[in-house]
Amino acid sequence: MAALLLLLAVLAAVTGWRGRAGTLRRSGRLGVHTEASELTDNAFALANRVAAPILLAAAAVFGLGGVLVLALRLPTAATLVVFAVALVGGMLLLRSAAALGQRAAASLPRPLTKQDRPAGCDGCACGAGGCAVKALKQGAN
């Protein structure tokens, strides 16, 4: 039981630190992998930066639970209670970290897809100024 809690603590801590530092990659297994966070690298980085403090809190809960299970000489029932509280508490924190990361990533504007482009646009990469075809049509009116 302690080994599981300590493993979860290490995984949550590594994910939190790397998310905070911006070194997580979308192709990896760690981090907030939701629909909104997977759209762009910026969305993924933002989702994980927002989730990082809560992930570190989950790591602390898992770690404290693991240490308590190892260090305290409790009866079996009490050890199971400590394990369950640490596991459920840490998992709830992980879930809330993912939800906040998802919400942050969803707040970013979506990148244009082929269906979103205006008629006549061949994907000319007009840049941040907008679509030149649209600007030409508006100027003609």
LINWO-V649490 format. One record per residue. RES is the residue in one letter. SS is DSSP state (2 for helix, 1 for strand, 0 for the rest). OMEGA is omega in radians with two decimals (none if undefined). D_FIRST is the distance of its C-alpha to the first C-alpha in Angstrom with 1 decimal. Layout:
RES/SS/OMEGA/D_FIRST  RES/SS/OMEGA/D_FIRST
This chain:
M/0/-3.14/0.0  A/2/-3.14/3.8  A/2/3.11/5.4  L/2/3.14/5.3  L/2/-3.14/6.4  L/2/3.05/8.7  L/2/3.10/10.0  L/2/3.11/10.9  A/2/3.14/12.4  V/2/3.13/14.5  L/2/3.13/15.6  A/2/-3.14/16.7  A/2/3.12/18.4  V/2/3.13/20.2  T/2/3.12/21.3  G/2/-3.14/22.5  W/2/-3.14/24.4  R/2/3.07/25.9  G/2/3.11/26.8  R/2/-3.13/28.4  A/2/-3.13/30.3  G/0/-3.10/31.4  T/0/3.07/30.3  L/0/3.12/28.3  R/0/3.13/30.3  R/0/-3.11/30.6  S/0/-3.14/30.4  G/0/-3.13/26.8  R/0/-3.10/23.5  L/0/3.05/22.4  G/0/3.14/24.0  V/0/3.13/25.5  H/0/3.09/27.0  T/0/-3.12/29.1  E/0/-3.11/32.7  A/0/-3.10/34.3  S/0/-3.13/32.3  E/0/-3.09/33.2  L/0/-3.12/36.9  T/0/3.07/37.6  D/2/3.12/36.2  N/2/3.12/37.1  A/2/3.12/35.3  F/2/3.13/32.1  A/2/3.14/32.4  L/2/-3.13/33.2  A/2/-3.11/30.3  N/2/3.06/27.8  R/2/3.11/29.7  V/2/-3.10/29.5  A/2/-3.00/25.8  A/2/-3.12/24.9  P/2/-3.14/24.8  I/2/3.06/22.5  L/2/3.11/20.2  L/2/3.06/20.2  A/2/3.09/19.4  A/2/3.10/16.4  A/2/3.12/15.3  A/2/3.13/15.9  V/2/3.11/13.9  F/2/-3.11/10.8  G/2/3.11/11.5  L/2/3.10/12.5  G/2/3.12/9.4  G/2/3.13/7.3  V/2/3.13/10.4  L/2/3.12/10.7  V/2/3.14/7.5  L/2/-2.95/8.9  A/2/-3.08/12.5  L/0/3.08/13.2  R/0/-3.09/14.1  L/0/2.99/13.5  P/0/-3.07/14.1  T/2/-3.12/11.5  A/2/3.13/12.8  A/2/3.09/12.7  T/2/3.10/9.1  L/2/3.11/8.5  V/2/3.11/11.3  V/2/3.11/10.0  F/2/-3.10/6.8  A/2/-3.14/9.5  V/2/3.14/12.1  A/2/-3.12/10.5  L/2/-3.12/9.6  V/2/3.13/13.1  G/2/3.11/14.9  G/2/3.13/14.0  M/2/3.08/14.9  L/2/3.07/18.0  L/2/3.09/18.9  L/2/3.14/18.6  R/2/3.14/20.8  S/2/3.07/23.3  A/2/3.12/23.5  A/2/-3.14/24.4  A/2/3.12/26.9  L/2/3.07/28.6  G/2/3.09/28.8  Q/2/-3.13/30.3  R/2/3.12/32.8  A/2/3.13/33.8  A/2/-3.14/34.4  A/2/-3.14/36.3  S/0/3.10/38.6  L/0/3.08/40.0  P/0/3.13/43.1  R/0/3.04/42.6  P/0/3.14/44.2  L/0/3.02/47.2  T/0/-3.14/47.0  K/2/-3.14/50.0  Q/2/-3.08/50.4  D/2/-3.07/50.4  R/0/3.09/53.3  P/0/3.11/56.8  A/0/3.13/59.4  G/0/-3.14/61.2  C/0/3.14/58.3  D/0/-3.10/57.6  G/0/-3.02/54.6  C/0/3.12/56.9  A/0/-3.12/54.3  C/0/3.09/56.4  G/0/-3.05/53.8  A/0/-3.12/52.9  G/0/3.13/56.4  G/0/-3.07/55.9  C/0/-3.14/57.6  A/2/3.12/61.2  V/2/3.13/62.3  K/2/-3.14/61.4  A/2/3.11/63.2  L/2/3.13/66.3  K/2/3.12/66.4  Q/2/-3.14/66.2  G/2/-3.12/68.9  A/2/-3.11/71.2  N/0/none/71.2
